[in-house]
Amino acid sequence: MQAMLDQVIESHRDHVNSGMARLMSLLNVGLETAAEGAYVYDHENTRYLDCGGYCVFLLGHSHPRLLAAATAQLNKIALSSRLLVNQQIASAAQALASIAPKGLEYVWFANSGAEAVEAAIKLCKVNGRSRFIAMQGGFHGKTVGALSLTHNPKYREPFLPLMPDVEFVPFGDIDALRSALTDIGPEAVVVMEPIQSEAGVIVPPAGYLKAVECVCREQGALLVMDEISSGLGRTGEWWYCQSEDVTPDVLLCGKALSGGLVPVSALICTPTLYQAFNTEPLLHTSTFAGSPLVASVVSATIELLKELDAPNSARDIGQLIFSGIESILSRHPFSFIKEIRGQGLLIAIEFTDEMYSGEFLFGMIQRKVLVSHSLNAHTIVRLTPPLCLSTDDISHLLETIEASLMDIDKRYGQ
């Protein structure tokens, strides 16, 4: 078994990415061979509780309803000819529009979050908007257009110059946004996450999202909400922008949109804004986007999320986890923990130094629980668990968190 693992890591080193192969060796993990519900299994059938997955696995892994939908469609037609009528994409778009904020009726499916961001950029540009305002700490992907709106210099600088006419303002500072919009006027597009996930689950102050919508309307600017991580019920709302009754011009979603089964994302927008794509349907296309296979899974995913009442379920389970972590920290006021925060099943533990967050991540993995790091904030570890956690799973997660934190305290405590 070890020889097989070593061989696979060597193949990664020689043909995929040598840096990632080095990290795999350091983490001392097995081959990922199967996944079901809240668990991932390796080549030795070791079971890992998956509370990571970067917001993708809201419905867990390999949900039987989604597998059945995918298998049935795969046995008919997987990819579209693009000449005959695609029934599946129409059904999926209608299903997604049914849970979108009122007024967002048109859907353009993509294959990744970054691709949905690129579509939003082009849609805004074809509607006469040429200048973009994004948020400090924001993350929207790593393709050139999406990267232009992503704030982290580490990912931007090797590829400069990027898309011009992009300005960054502090997230949560409505005065800074108002000032920037006043200078630009109606050529502006504001692109933002309502909760900054990769920045470490940064939740804006109360009233900020509504104020953003109001100042955009006052200045005639378009508003694009990137809910690729936060949407589809994960934060306790179908869309976190709805926590303040905000309806953007464009809403982006992905991650959990196919229940963790196939890659998919989507842009949802108003009929007025989408008119340019309606008038010239070949203006922006993608060969694999909205395939019958993907669309059938999207429809099944949305149906299942509705049945499970995903927003309320996420809120309830998230509160149990959050309260459990608070209880741990009340018993053990670790000096290396700065803060815990979050909404629903999007929770962050912030450490005082990235050394501690790295130790915590490693400790959790060694105890067979998977969590997520944060690309824009290395001191922060995120918990993005699924809706299918049992009471025993939650207890196991909290026990593992406490044990991993205690290990750090023994190693580095004063």
C-alpha positions as CSV (number, residue, x, y, z in Angstrom):
1,M,0.0,0.0,0.0
2,Q,2.8,2.4,0.9
3,A,4.6,1.6,-2.3
4,M,1.5,2.5,-4.3
5,L,1.0,5.8,-2.4
6,D,4.7,6.7,-3.0
7,Q,4.3,5.9,-6.7
8,V,1.3,8.2,-7.0
9,I,3.0,11.0,-5.2
10,E,6.0,10.6,-7.5
11,S,3.8,10.8,-10.5
12,H,2.3,14.1,-9.1
13,R,5.9,15.3,-8.6
14,D,6.9,14.5,-12.1
15,H,3.8,15.3,-14.1
16,V,1.3,17.4,-12.1
17,N,2.9,19.8,-9.5
18,S,6.1,19.1,-7.6
19,G,5.2,21.7,-4.9
20,M,1.9,20.0,-4.2
21,A,3.5,16.6,-4.1
22,R,5.9,17.9,-1.4
23,L,2.9,19.1,0.6
24,M,1.2,15.8,0.2
25,S,4.2,14.0,1.7
26,L,4.4,16.4,4.6
27,L,0.7,16.0,5.4
28,N,1.1,12.2,5.5
29,V,-2.3,11.5,4.0
30,G,-3.5,8.5,1.9
31,L,-5.0,8.2,-1.5
32,E,-8.5,9.6,-1.8
33,T,-10.5,6.6,-3.1
34,A,-14.2,7.1,-2.1
35,A,-16.6,9.5,-0.4
36,E,-20.1,9.2,0.9
37,G,-22.2,11.5,3.1
38,A,-20.0,13.5,5.5
39,Y,-17.0,11.1,5.0
40,V,-14.0,10.7,2.7
41,Y,-12.1,7.4,2.6
42,D,-8.5,6.6,1.7
43,H,-6.9,3.6,0.1
44,E,-6.7,1.8,3.5
45,N,-10.4,2.5,4.1
46,T,-9.5,5.1,6.7
47,R,-12.5,7.4,7.3
48,Y,-12.1,11.2,7.4
49,L,-14.9,13.5,8.6
50,D,-15.1,16.2,5.9
51,C,-15.7,19.6,7.3
52,G,-13.6,21.3,4.6
53,G,-14.1,21.1,0.9
54,Y,-14.1,24.9,0.3
55,C,-17.9,25.2,0.5
56,V,-18.5,22.6,-2.2
57,F,-20.0,19.7,-0.3
58,L,-23.1,21.3,1.4
59,L,-25.0,18.1,0.6
60,G,-22.1,15.9,1.5
61,H,-20.6,13.4,-0.9
62,S,-22.3,11.1,-3.4
63,H,-25.8,11.8,-2.4
64,P,-27.9,8.9,-3.8
65,R,-30.5,11.3,-5.3
66,L,-27.9,13.2,-7.2
67,L,-26.1,10.1,-8.3
68,A,-29.4,8.7,-9.6
69,A,-30.0,11.9,-11.6
70,A,-26.5,11.9,-13.0
71,T,-26.6,8.2,-13.9
72,A,-30.0,8.5,-15.6
73,Q,-28.8,11.5,-17.7
74,L,-25.4,9.9,-18.5
75,N,-27.3,6.9,-19.9
76,K,-29.1,9.2,-22.3
77,I,-26.9,12.1,-23.3
78,A,-24.1,13.8,-21.3
79,L,-23.0,16.7,-23.5
80,S,-25.1,18.8,-25.8
81,S,-25.0,18.9,-29.6
82,R,-25.8,22.7,-29.3
83,L,-28.1,22.3,-32.2
84,L,-31.1,20.5,-30.8
85,V,-33.1,21.8,-27.8
86,N,-31.5,21.2,-24.4
87,Q,-34.4,20.5,-22.1
88,Q,-32.1,20.0,-19.0
89,I,-30.6,23.5,-19.1
90,A,-34.0,25.1,-19.3
91,S,-35.2,23.1,-16.3
92,A,-32.1,23.9,-14.3
93,A,-32.3,27.6,-15.1
94,Q,-35.9,27.7,-14.1
95,A,-35.1,25.9,-10.8
96,L,-32.2,28.3,-10.0
97,A,-34.3,31.4,-10.8
98,S,-37.0,30.1,-8.5
99,I,-34.7,30.5,-5.4
100,A,-32.9,33.7,-6.7
101,P,-33.8,37.1,-5.3
102,K,-36.9,38.5,-7.0
103,G,-36.2,40.1,-10.4
104,L,-33.2,37.9,-11.2
105,E,-34.7,35.7,-14.0
106,Y,-32.0,34.8,-16.5
107,V,-29.3,32.2,-15.9
108,W,-26.0,31.6,-17.7
109,F,-24.3,28.4,-16.6
110,A,-20.5,28.1,-16.4
111,N,-18.0,25.4,-15.3
112,S,-16.2,27.2,-12.5
113,G,-16.5,30.2,-10.2
114,A,-13.9,32.2,-12.1
115,E,-15.7,31.5,-15.4
116,A,-18.9,32.9,-13.9
117,V,-17.0,36.0,-12.8
118,E,-15.6,36.4,-16.3
119,A,-19.2,36.2,-17.7
120,A,-20.3,38.9,-15.3
121,I,-17.4,41.2,-16.3
122,K,-18.3,40.8,-20.0
123,L,-22.0,41.3,-19.3
124,C,-21.3,44.5,-17.5
125,K,-19.0,45.8,-20.2
126,V,-21.5,45.0,-23.0
127,N,-24.0,47.1,-21.0
128,G,-21.6,50.1,-21.2
129,R,-19.9,49.8,-17.8
130,S,-16.1,50.0,-18.1
131,R,-14.8,50.7,-14.5
132,F,-14.9,48.3,-11.7
133,I,-14.8,48.7,-7.9
134,A,-13.8,45.6,-5.9
135,M,-13.1,45.1,-2.2
136,Q,-9.8,44.8,-0.4
137,G,-9.5,41.2,0.8
138,G,-11.9,40.0,-1.9
139,F,-11.4,36.8,-3.9
140,H,-13.1,36.1,-7.2
141,G,-10.8,33.6,-8.9
142,K,-7.5,33.4,-10.8
143,T,-8.3,33.8,-14.5
144,V,-7.2,37.1,-15.8
145,G,-10.5,39.0,-15.5
146,A,-11.4,37.4,-12.2
147,L,-7.9,38.0,-10.9
148,S,-8.2,41.7,-11.7
149,L,-10.9,41.8,-9.1
150,T,-9.1,39.7,-6.6
151,H,-7.1,41.8,-4.1
152,N,-4.3,39.5,-2.9
153,P,-1.0,40.8,-4.4
154,K,0.6,37.3,-4.2
155,Y,-1.7,36.1,-6.9
156,R,-1.8,39.3,-8.9
157,E,1.8,40.5,-9.2
158,P,3.2,37.6,-11.4
159,F,0.6,38.4,-14.1
160,L,0.6,42.2,-14.2
161,P,-0.7,44.1,-16.1
162,L,-4.2,42.8,-15.5
163,M,-7.5,44.3,-16.6
164,P,-7.4,48.1,-16.3
165,D,-9.8,50.5,-14.5
166,V,-10.2,48.4,-11.4
167,E,-10.1,50.2,-8.0
168,F,-10.2,48.5,-4.5
169,V,-11.9,50.0,-1.5
170,P,-12.0,48.7,2.1
171,F,-14.7,46.1,2.7
172,G,-17.2,47.3,5.2
173,D,-16.4,51.0,4.6
174,I,-19.5,52.6,3.0
175,D,-17.9,56.1,2.9
176,A,-15.0,54.8,0.9
177,L,-17.3,53.2,-1.6
178,R,-19.5,56.2,-1.8
179,S,-16.5,58.4,-2.5
180,A,-15.2,56.1,-5.2
181,L,-18.6,55.9,-6.9
182,T,-19.1,59.6,-6.8
183,D,-15.8,60.0,-8.7
184,I,-16.7,57.4,-11.3
185,G,-20.4,57.8,-11.8
186,P,-22.7,55.5,-13.8
187,E,-19.8,53.8,-15.6
188,A,-19.1,51.9,-12.4
189,V,-19.6,48.3,-11.4
190,V,-19.3,47.2,-7.8
191,V,-18.2,43.5,-7.4
192,M,-18.1,42.0,-3.9
193,E,-18.7,39.0,-1.8
194,P,-21.3,39.7,0.9
195,I,-19.2,37.6,3.2
196,Q,-15.5,37.4,2.3
197,S,-14.8,33.6,2.5
198,E,-11.2,33.3,1.4
199,A,-10.3,36.4,3.5
200,G,-11.3,34.3,6.5
201,V,-15.0,34.6,6.8
202,I,-15.2,38.4,7.1
203,V,-18.7,39.3,8.0
204,P,-19.6,43.0,7.2
205,P,-21.1,45.3,9.9
206,A,-24.9,45.3,10.1
207,G,-26.5,47.6,7.5
208,Y,-23.5,47.7,5.2
209,L,-24.9,45.5,2.4
210,K,-28.1,47.5,2.2
211,A,-26.1,50.7,2.2
212,V,-24.0,49.3,-0.7
213,E,-27.2,48.6,-2.7
214,C,-28.5,52.1,-1.9
215,V,-25.4,54.0,-2.9
216,C,-25.1,51.9,-6.1
217,R,-28.7,52.9,-7.0
218,E,-28.0,56.6,-6.2
219,Q,-25.0,56.7,-8.5
220,G,-26.4,54.5,-11.2
221,A,-23.8,51.8,-10.7
222,L,-24.3,48.1,-11.3
223,L,-24.0,45.7,-8.3
224,V,-22.5,42.2,-8.7
225,M,-22.8,39.9,-5.6
226,D,-20.4,37.0,-5.7
227,E,-22.1,34.3,-3.6
228,I,-20.1,31.5,-5.1
229,S,-19.1,30.4,-1.6
230,S,-21.8,31.9,0.6
231,G,-24.9,31.0,-1.5
232,L,-27.5,28.2,-1.7
233,G,-28.3,28.2,2.0
234,R,-24.8,27.7,3.6
235,T,-24.9,30.9,5.6
236,G,-28.5,30.5,6.9
237,E,-30.0,32.4,4.0
238,W,-30.5,31.2,0.5
239,W,-28.2,34.1,-0.4
240,Y,-26.4,36.1,2.3
241,C,-27.3,39.4,0.6
242,Q,-30.9,38.6,1.4
243,S,-30.1,39.0,5.1
244,E,-30.4,42.7,4.4
245,D,-33.0,42.4,1.7
246,V,-30.5,43.3,-1.1
247,T,-31.2,42.4,-4.7
248,P,-28.1,42.8,-6.9
249,D,-28.1,43.3,-10.7
250,V,-26.0,40.1,-11.0
251,L,-25.7,37.2,-8.6
252,L,-23.0,34.6,-9.0
253,C,-23.2,31.1,-7.5
254,G,-21.2,27.8,-7.7
255,K,-19.4,25.6,-5.2
256,A,-22.5,23.7,-3.9
257,L,-24.6,24.1,-7.0
258,S,-24.2,20.5,-8.1
259,G,-24.2,19.0,-4.6
260,G,-20.5,18.2,-4.9
261,L,-20.9,15.9,-7.9
262,V,-19.8,17.8,-11.0
263,P,-18.2,21.2,-11.7
264,V,-20.7,24.0,-12.3
265,S,-21.4,27.7,-11.6
266,A,-23.9,30.2,-12.7
267,L,-24.6,33.9,-13.3
268,I,-28.1,35.0,-12.5
269,C,-29.3,38.5,-13.6
270,T,-32.1,40.8,-14.5
271,P,-33.8,40.6,-17.9
272,T,-32.7,44.2,-18.7
273,L,-29.1,43.5,-18.2
274,Y,-29.2,40.1,-20.0
275,Q,-30.7,41.7,-23.1
276,A,-27.3,41.9,-24.8
277,F,-26.8,38.2,-24.5
278,N,-30.4,37.6,-25.6
279,T,-29.9,39.7,-28.7
280,E,-26.7,38.1,-29.7
281,P,-26.7,34.6,-28.1
282,L,-23.3,33.7,-29.4
283,L,-21.6,36.8,-27.9
284,H,-20.5,34.7,-24.9
285,T,-20.4,30.9,-25.0
286,S,-18.6,28.0,-23.5
287,T,-18.5,24.5,-25.0
288,F,-19.2,22.5,-21.9
289,A,-21.3,25.0,-20.0
290,G,-24.9,23.9,-19.2
291,S,-24.4,20.4,-20.5
292,P,-27.4,18.0,-20.0
293,L,-25.4,16.0,-17.4
294,V,-24.6,19.0,-15.3
295,A,-28.0,20.6,-15.7
296,S,-29.8,17.5,-14.5
297,V,-27.7,17.4,-11.4
298,V,-28.3,21.1,-10.7
299,S,-32.0,20.6,-10.9
300,A,-31.8,17.6,-8.5
301,T,-29.6,19.6,-6.2
302,I,-31.9,22.6,-5.9
303,E,-34.9,20.3,-5.4
304,L,-33.0,18.5,-2.5
305,L,-31.9,21.8,-0.9
306,K,-35.5,23.0,-0.9
307,E,-36.7,19.7,0.7
308,L,-34.0,20.0,3.4
309,D,-34.8,23.6,4.0
310,A,-31.1,24.3,3.6
311,P,-31.0,27.8,5.1
312,N,-32.7,26.9,8.4
313,S,-30.8,23.6,8.6
314,A,-27.5,25.3,8.1
315,R,-28.3,27.9,10.7
316,D,-29.3,25.3,13.3
317,I,-26.3,23.0,12.7
318,G,-23.9,26.0,12.5
319,Q,-25.1,27.3,15.8
320,L,-24.5,23.9,17.5
321,I,-20.9,23.9,16.2
322,F,-20.3,27.6,16.9
323,S,-21.6,27.3,20.5
324,G,-19.5,24.1,21.0
325,I,-16.3,26.0,20.0
326,E,-17.3,28.9,22.3
327,S,-17.7,26.4,25.1
328,I,-14.2,24.9,24.4
329,L,-12.6,28.4,24.4
330,S,-14.4,29.3,27.7
331,R,-12.9,26.3,29.3
332,H,-9.5,26.8,27.7
333,P,-8.8,30.5,27.0
334,F,-6.0,29.8,24.5
335,S,-3.7,32.7,24.0
336,F,-3.1,31.8,20.3
337,I,-6.8,32.1,19.4
338,K,-7.8,35.5,18.2
339,E,-11.4,35.1,17.3
340,I,-14.1,32.7,16.0
341,R,-16.8,34.0,13.7
342,G,-19.1,33.0,10.9
343,Q,-22.6,32.5,9.7
344,G,-24.4,29.1,9.4
345,L,-22.0,26.5,8.1
346,L,-19.3,29.0,7.2
347,I,-17.1,29.3,10.3
348,A,-13.6,30.7,10.9
349,I,-11.1,30.1,13.6
350,E,-8.5,32.9,13.6
351,F,-5.1,32.3,15.1
352,T,-2.6,34.9,16.2
353,D,0.1,33.4,13.9
354,E,0.0,31.2,10.8
355,M,2.3,28.8,12.6
356,Y,-0.6,27.9,14.9
357,S,-3.2,27.6,12.1
358,G,-0.8,25.3,10.3
359,E,-0.4,23.2,13.4
360,F,-4.1,23.1,13.9
361,L,-4.8,22.0,10.3
362,F,-2.2,19.3,10.5
363,G,-3.5,18.1,13.9
364,M,-7.1,17.9,12.6
365,I,-5.9,15.9,9.6
366,Q,-4.0,13.5,11.8
367,R,-7.2,12.9,13.8
368,K,-9.0,12.2,10.5
369,V,-11.0,15.5,10.3
370,L,-10.7,17.7,7.2
371,V,-10.9,21.4,7.4
372,S,-10.0,24.3,5.0
373,H,-7.3,26.9,5.0
374,S,-7.9,30.4,3.6
375,L,-6.1,31.6,0.5
376,N,-6.1,35.2,1.5
377,A,-5.5,34.7,5.3
378,H,-3.1,32.1,6.4
379,T,-3.8,32.6,10.1
380,I,-7.4,31.4,9.5
381,V,-8.8,27.9,9.3
382,R,-12.4,27.5,8.0
383,L,-15.0,25.0,8.8
384,T,-17.4,24.4,5.9
385,P,-19.3,21.2,7.0
386,P,-22.2,19.6,5.2
387,L,-25.9,19.6,6.1
388,C,-25.7,15.8,6.7
389,L,-23.7,16.0,9.9
390,S,-25.2,13.7,12.6
391,T,-25.2,14.5,16.3
392,D,-22.3,12.1,16.7
393,D,-20.4,13.8,13.9
394,I,-20.8,17.2,15.6
395,S,-19.6,15.8,18.9
396,H,-16.6,14.2,17.1
397,L,-15.8,17.4,15.3
398,L,-15.8,19.4,18.6
399,E,-13.7,16.8,20.4
400,T,-11.2,16.8,17.6
401,I,-11.0,20.6,17.6
402,E,-10.4,20.6,21.4
403,A,-7.8,17.9,21.2
404,S,-5.9,19.7,18.4
405,L,-6.0,23.0,20.2
406,M,-4.8,21.3,23.4
407,D,-1.8,19.8,21.5
408,I,-0.8,23.3,20.3
409,D,-1.1,24.7,23.9
410,K,1.1,21.9,25.3
411,R,3.7,22.5,22.5
412,Y,3.7,26.3,22.6
413,G,1.8,27.4,25.7
414,Q,3.4,29.8,28.1
